[in-house]
Amino acid sequence: MQIDAIKIEDSYPQMSAPLCGFDEWPSKVWIVHYATAGKYACLDCDGVNGVVCFSEHDAAEYFGCSLAEALCLTSSVAVMNVSFDEARKIAKGRPKPIVALILFDNPIRP
């Protein structure tokens, strides 16, 4: 499974090795927002909790709908294309234990 996370206090991250086919974090990412619940899709990645983002719309939509179904959420799913900085601000605005932005690509074929 291709996952990477950065602590949201970090500045724009520099990678020491390619990640998910990227040499650096994408400048635009897709995030999943459950509008009526006022929540964003989040994961616990090896003890680091963060807002999930994707480099592709289809992956974000698949993940968001699957998570909503698994959790029996009745909230509408909105997939939003935002800049890295906007996604980071959203993550920073979430309550603890959210401390990261997680790039979670290819959930269809982990």
FENWO-V562011 format. One record per helix or strand. SS is the DSSP state (hx for helix, st for strand). FROM is the first residue (numbers start at 0). TO is the last residue. If there is no record, write none. Layout:
[[SS FROM TO] [SS FROM TO]]
This chain:
[[st 1 6] [st 18 18] [st 21 21] [st 27 33] [hx 34 36] [st 38 39] [st 41 44] [st 47 53] [hx 56 69] [st 76 82] [hx 83 91] [st 97 104]]
